[in-house]
Amino acid sequence: MENLKPTPITVNPTGGEILSVAGGNYRILVSGKQINGAFAAIEMLVPPQNGPGPHSHADFYESFYVVDGEVNVYSEAGSYTAKKGSFVVVPKGGIIHYFKNVSDKTAQLLCTVVPAGLEEFFEEIGDPVAAGEFLPPSPMSPESIENLQATALKYGQVVYPPDFLNQK
């Protein structure tokens, strides 16, 4: 008799696709393509003074568990310092948010998005890298910002200028 049940997905410590995104390394542990779009899990290694710029997404939850290090999470609702062991959930609805590693060591986050899709955005904008290889963030010209904003929209996101939340 054939077993028709799905088998567990396992990823070894060096498995998964590693992408350089906004100066950090994002390792896709599980993509929506593997599990019918239910969720995606991404390990994020974020160097000091680094992190994504302000953005929003109305149609998916994004959560972070801080495995190591410390990040400040900023949103329209205020800011929060997420230290090792902290958990942050960005709800559906489109709140503008971002995070930045404010410590002097690389922060390690486990990010989950429900439903999946954010990992496809990272695959499109990121550059494949080897484990431990960090690329500096790409310089942002008006043309590259326009391209990033258009790509983000394809994946249900809106990207804002770096100082957007400071303007309020």
HELIX and SHEET records of a PDB file:
HELIX    1   1 GLY A   32  GLN A   34  5                                   3    
HELIX    2   2 LEU A  118  ILE A  125  1                                   8    
HELIX    3   3 PRO A  142  LYS A  154  1                                  13    
HELIX    4   4 PHE A  164  GLN A  167  5                                   4    
SHEET    1   A 7 PHE A  87  VAL A  90  0                                        
SHEET    2   A 7 TYR A  61  ASP A  68 -1                                        
SHEET    3   A 7 ALA A 107  VAL A 114 -1                                        
SHEET    4   A 7 ALA A  40  VAL A  46 -1                                        
SHEET    5   A 7 GLY A  24  VAL A  30 -1                                        
SHEET    6   A 7 GLU A  17  VAL A  21 -1                                        
SHEET    7   A 7 ASP A 127  PRO A 128 -1                                        
SHEET    1   B 2 HIS A  55  HIS A  57  0                                        
SHEET    2   B 2 GLN A 157  VAL A 159 -1                                        
SHEET    1   C 3 GLY A  78  LYS A  83  0                                        
SHEET    2   C 3 GLU A  70  SER A  75 -1                                        
SHEET    3   C 3 HIS A  97  ASN A 101 -1                                        
END                                                                             
